[in-house]
């Protein structure tokens, strides 16, 4: 799944009141207002496909993209050392 398609789907899933989410997430970047269950569903779909491409190219410029990065790492089925590499890069963020 391409980043353009993922961004479009996030835009379609966004709630009516993104400011509500921004208020309850202190220090978050731009917030689109997508609920966590919807993010988990999308992350599972990404993890079943070409998740490496997503993890390597994700700009993580919104709160939802950061959450997707974490969820995809958690849902991906791969060698433990590969996943630990992704986790090591993500943890400082």
CORGIFEN-V173353 format. One record per pair of residues at least 12 apart in sequence whose C-alpha atoms are under 8 Angstrom apart, sorted by sequence separation. I is the first residue (numbers start at 1). J is the second residue. D is the distance in whole Angstrom. If there is no record, write none. Layout:
# CORGIFEN-V173353
i=I j=J d=D
i=I j=J d=D
This chain:
# CORGIFEN-V173353
i=19 j=31 d=8
i=21 j=33 d=6
i=18 j=31 d=6
i=20 j=33 d=8
i=73 j=86 d=7
i=18 j=32 d=5
i=19 j=33 d=8
i=55 j=69 d=6
i=73 j=87 d=7
i=18 j=33 d=4
i=17 j=33 d=7
i=18 j=34 d=8
i=15 j=32 d=7
i=16 j=33 d=8
i=55 j=72 d=8
i=70 j=87 d=8
i=14 j=32 d=6
i=15 j=33 d=5
i=55 j=73 d=8
i=14 j=33 d=5
i=15 j=34 d=6
i=14 j=34 d=4
i=15 j=35 d=8
i=70 j=90 d=8
i=11 j=32 d=7
i=13 j=34 d=6
i=14 j=35 d=8
i=51 j=72 d=7
i=69 j=90 d=8
i=10 j=32 d=8
i=10 j=34 d=7
i=13 j=38 d=7
i=39 j=64 d=7
i=43 j=68 d=6
i=47 j=72 d=5
i=51 j=76 d=7
i=42 j=68 d=8
i=46 j=72 d=7
i=47 j=73 d=8
i=44 j=71 d=8
i=39 j=67 d=8
i=40 j=68 d=7
i=43 j=71 d=6
i=44 j=72 d=7
i=47 j=75 d=6
i=48 j=76 d=7
i=39 j=68 d=6
i=43 j=72 d=5
i=47 j=76 d=5
i=48 j=77 d=8
i=32 j=62 d=7
i=34 j=64 d=7
i=47 j=77 d=8
i=30 j=61 d=7
i=31 j=62 d=6
i=32 j=63 d=8
i=33 j=64 d=8
i=40 j=71 d=7
i=44 j=75 d=6
i=55 j=86 d=8
i=29 j=61 d=7
i=30 j=62 d=5
i=31 j=63 d=5
i=32 j=64 d=7
i=43 j=75 d=7
i=44 j=76 d=8
i=29 j=62 d=5
i=30 j=63 d=6
i=31 j=64 d=7
i=29 j=63 d=6
i=28 j=63 d=6
i=1 j=46 d=7
i=1 j=49 d=7
i=1 j=50 d=7
i=3 j=54 d=7
i=2 j=54 d=8
i=1 j=54 d=8
i=3 j=57 d=8
i=10 j=64 d=8
i=3 j=58 d=7
